[in-house]
């Protein structure tokens, strides 16, 4: 079993005449969902770990969209920041229903980045996301002062252009005040400017993550403000296929939703995680605002192919 004790903290100290004085034990603080410039965050991978250290976190997961491009830089930042790193990715997937498809984001932890099946799916998704971004830019340009060059200017060197970069370009052009406003209006799936992109079936993605030695956890499953969410029956079917957990504690879930999802996770024997979904200055989410219990990280590491990188 892995040691996830907090860095640089002591559990007891010598008191008078050799006795041990009781002390308050602070559990390690673990945030399992963040993004860097490798996808749609505004911090470099190293900057994510520096932000985690500044927020008093002990462990952070880097989970960029459909890519592991930030892993090496983040790993190099473990020792200087003192923050342990869980290597992961947030995989774009879809569940098909009678009413249409529903976008589902699947967090994969500690998988083999060279696995052929999972890597091919992520590559295909990123390629199609680029085509989709161009088409959305063309639609937006009909009504707003926006060019493809404006969008590319908002994108990191190794990142694939996506909706967050369109949002940043719209902010820079003075069309909207924030990414959140852009996503709630013209970039929302119900808007006429929206264009869908390829994503594998969620069931197939769960199997691909497992095949790559990863641990699949559904991200923000009750975030209704983002669009339609999957039913409890669908989550149960995915659990039967190997889904390992639900990201319950997330700012997009109100108290009632968190209680419902926590109960469902208990019924299905799923892990419960909590995360910030940090994007730097790109979103209001603050790193470390939601955290995961240490015992859950222990189980994730026991199931995953890779180790957590520790200082």
Protein Blocks (a to p, Z undefined) as FASTA:
>chain_A
ZZfbdehiafbdcdeehiacddddddddddfbdcdfklmmmbdfklmmmmmmmnopabdc
dddehiaklmmmmmmmmmmnopacddddddddddddfkbpcddddddehiafkbmklmmm
mmmmmmmmmmmmmmmmmmmmmmmccdfklmmmmpcfkbccdfklmmmmmmmnomambfkl
mmmmmmpmkbmkbccdddddfklmmmmmmmnopacddehkllmknoccddfklmmmmmmn
opabdcfbcckbcfklmmmmmmmmmmnopacdddekighjmbmbdghkaccdfklmmmmm
mmpmbdcddZZ
